[in-house]
Amino acid sequence: MVVNNKVETLAFDLEAGHGPGAKAPPPADSGARQQQQRQAPAGMVQVELHKVSAPERRTTARALGQRLAEIFFPDDPLHQFKNQSLARKLVLALQYFFPIFHWGSNYSLRLLRSDAVAGLTIASLAIPQGISYAKLANLPPIIGLYSSFVPPLIYALLGSSRDLAVGPVSIASLVMGSMLREAVAPEQQPILYLQLAFTATFFAGVFQASLGFLRLGFIVDFLSKATLTGFMGGAAVIVSLQQLKGLLGIVHFTTHMGFVDVMASVVRRHSEWQWQTIVMGVAFLAILLGTRQIVSYPPPMLCLRLANST
């Protein structure tokens, strides 16, 4: 119990059965409190009560606003703008929306040389990959080339992660091509097909930009590992089935993505199989798998493995 913001000592006689309402008069000073504690019988327990302030009264609107701020802005991005001059706020705003102004001052020639090597390495992979993604979406190859280097150039100015790969992906290209083909045939109306593809990608970009602006990245935390694993596995199976068209040399292939539909189309179109295409595809597939196994071993272990195999 508290009187005049001072801690008051209460003594409860457990053997006598006194209730918790029994209280002792407050000691005059610390010496009196210590003397009272020494004189307390063995069956009595000393309890100290501390004052706890009542929580601040909040309106419903204020509580809702604070809750939303904790969800959407957990890192409080506007905290750095507080108590800053107008010029400093302008600089911080440029660094916030254009991270290149933040790390550009620390950029050196050594980093430029490393980035040049990394850029050439990625370009050797991104160029054929972009062309193949464009073919999956039934688009001209030049569209795939544009999608390979334009997004990274923009992300270099606006992005904040150096480990993120920006550009089209196989499953998105395949799904968009399958959906648009159901509405318009790219062979009969190529201009209309391009317009629909550009419209679909535009609204997809607007949707993604809205998610980033509203800081809704936490939604990914609600996706379970099983869901993500199933999505990646299903995407791999769908993309692999669509490659049977080029591997077997089939001209008239199904537009559906289901396993049964694809395999039925492969069996029905067995007359269109070309053994030259099959031999070349299997040879390149064997080369890719073989080089992957070779690279996974360091040179000493590779020599030892070859010696054991012979």
N, C-alpha and C positions, 0 to 999 in steps of 0.2 A: 504494500500500500504506500502511496506517495503523499507526503504533506510538505508544501512549500518547496517542491522540486528536490526533495532529499529522500534518500532511500531509507525506508523504515523496516526494521527487523521484526518479524513475527515469529512467535514460538508456539508450536502446537504440541500439546501433551497427547501422545499417541496412546499411552496406557490408560489415561483417564477418560479418553473418548471425547475430548473437546473437539468441536467442529472447527472448520477453517476460518470462522468468523472471529475467533478469539484473537485479540491483538494486544500488543504491548505498547506502552507509551514510548514515543520517540526519545532516544537518548539526547542529552544536551550536546555532547561532543563525541569525538571518536574514542576518547579514553573511557567515557561512560559506556559506550557500546561494547568495547572490548571487555570491560569489567562485567557487564551483563551476560556476555557470552561465556565467560569463565564460570559464572555462578549458575549457569543453566544446568538443570539436572541431566543425568545420563539418558533419560527416556525422552528428551525433547529434541526436536530437529529444527535447526536454524534455516530459514528460508528468506531469500532476498528477492524482492520484487523490483523490476526496473520499469520505468515509464516508457510506453510505446505510443508514439503519436498516431493519431487517426489518419487514415488515408485521405488524400485530397478528393473533394467532391468533384466529379466530372459529369458533364452533360453527355447525352447519348451521341450527339454529333461529334463532340471532341473525342470521346472514346473510340468511335468508329474511325475517325481520321487518324488517330495514333495507331490503331490496329492495321489500317491499310498502309500507313507509312512503314511499319515494321515488315510488311509482306513485300511491298514493291520496292522499297528503298532501304534495305537492311544496312547498307554501307554508308548511308547518308551522303550522297554525292554532292549536295549543296553545302556541306559543312565547311569546305575549303573556301567558299566565297564570303563567309561571315567576317565582318570587321576588316574588310580589305578595301583599298581605294578603287576608284573606277577603272584606272589603267590596269591595275593588278587583276581585277575581275575580268577585264577583256582578255588579258593574256591567259588566265586560267580557263576561260571559256573556249579559246582557240585550242589549247592543249587538251581539253576534255573532248571536244568534238573532232579534232584532228590530232591524233596522238603523235603524228610525225613531228609536230612542233615541240613535243616533249623529249623525244629521243634523238631528234635530228642534230641537236647541238653536241651530242656525245658520239656522233658517227665518225669513224676513222677510215683511213685507207686500208687497213687490215680487214675491217669488216666488209669494205667494198669488194676486195679480192675474194673473200669467202663467199659473199653473196653472188658474185659473178659465176663462180664454180657451181654453186648450188642452183643458180638459174639455168645454166646450160644443161645440168643434169636433169632437172625437172622438165625443161622444154623438150628434151629428147623423148620423154615419156608422155608429156601432156599433148603434144601435137598428134601422134597417132591415136591417143586415147580420145581426144576431142572429136576426131573424124569418125571414130567408131561410135561414139555416143550420138553424133548427128545421124548416122545411119540407123541406129536403134529407134530414133524418133522420126524417121522417114524425112529428114531434112537434108538440104545440100551440105556437102562437106565443109564449105566455106563458113557456114554457121557454126560448125564445131570448132573451127580455128579461132573465130572471134570469141567464142565462149571460153577458150583456153587461156587467153592472155589478157582480155579486157577486165574480167573480175579481179584477178590478182593485182593489176595496176591500180584499180580503185581501192581495193582493200589495203594496199600499202599506205594510202593516205588516211583512210578512215578506220582501219582495223587496229586492234589492241593486242592480238595474240599472234606470236610468231610461229606457232605450231599448228595453226589451223589451215587446212587445205580448202581453197575457195574455187568453185566451179561446178559444172554439171556432174551428175552421178548416173550410173547405169540404170538403176531402178526408176529414177525420175524420168529419164529419157524414154525408157521402154513403156512406162505407164502413160506418159503423155502421147507417145506415138500411137498406142493402142486405142486410147480414148478418142483422139482426133480422127483416126481412121474410121471409127464407127459413124462419124458424122459426115466426113468428106474424104473422098479417095484422093490421095496425093498424086496419083498418075493422071487423073482426069481433070482435077482442078488444083494445080500446084499453087497458084497465087492465093486463092482462098485458104488453102491449107497453111501457107506461110502466115497469113494474117491471123488465123486462129491460133497458131503456135505463138506468135508474138504477143497476142492478147492474153493467152494463158500464162506465159512467163511474166508478163507485166503485172498481172494481178497476184501471182505468186510472190513476186518481189515486194509488192505493196503490203501483202500479208506478213511476210517475214520482217519487213521494216517496222511494221506496227508492233509486232511481238517484241522486237528489240527496243523500240521507243517506250513501250509500256512496261519493260523489264519483266517480261513473263517467262524468262528462262527457267524459273523454279518449277514450271509445269513438268519439265523432264524428270524431276525427282520423283514424280508420282508414277512413272513408268517402271514396271518391275523388270528385273533382269531376264526373266523368262520371256517377256514381251519383246524386249530388244533382241534377244538371241533368236527368237522365232522370226522376227522381221528380217534380220540379216541372213539367216538360213534360207528363208523363203525367197529373198531377193537373189541369192546366189543360185538357187535352183531354177528360178525363172529365167535369169540371164543365160545360164548354161543351156537350157532347153532351146532358147532362141538362137543360139549359135549352131544348132544342128542344121539350120538352113544353109549356112555358108560352108559348114564342114562336109555336108553331103552333096552340095551343089544343086539343091532343090530350087526351082524357079517359082513355082506356084505353092506358096507356103501359107499356113493358116494365120489369121490375124489375132487369134485368141492366145491367152497366156497360160491356160490350164494344162496340167500334165497330160490328162487324157486326150484333150484336143490336139496337143502338139504331137504326141506319139501316134495318134490315129492319122494325122496328116503325113507323118514320116512314112508310115506303112503304106498308105494309099498312094503316095507319090514315089514308090520305090523305082518306078520306071525312069524317073528323072535323076536318079543317083549317077554321079560321075566318078569313076574310079580314080582319075587323075587328081581331082579335088580332094578325094578321101586320102589318098597316099600323101599328098603334100600337107594336108592338115594334120594327119597323124604324125608325120615326121617332125613338123614344127612343135607339136605338142610334146613329143618325146624330148626334143632339144630343150624346151623350156623346163620340163620336169627334171631332166638330167643336170642342167646347169644349176638348178636350185639346190640339188643334193651336193653338187661339187662345191658350191660357194659356202654351204653350211659347215664345211670342214676346213680347219686351218691347213696351210701347206704341209707341215710335218705329219699331221694326222691323215691327210689325203694320200700322201706317199705310202704310209703304213697300210692304209686300207687297200690301195691298189696292189701292194705287194702281197697282202694276205689273200686277195681275191685271185691272184694268178698262181 
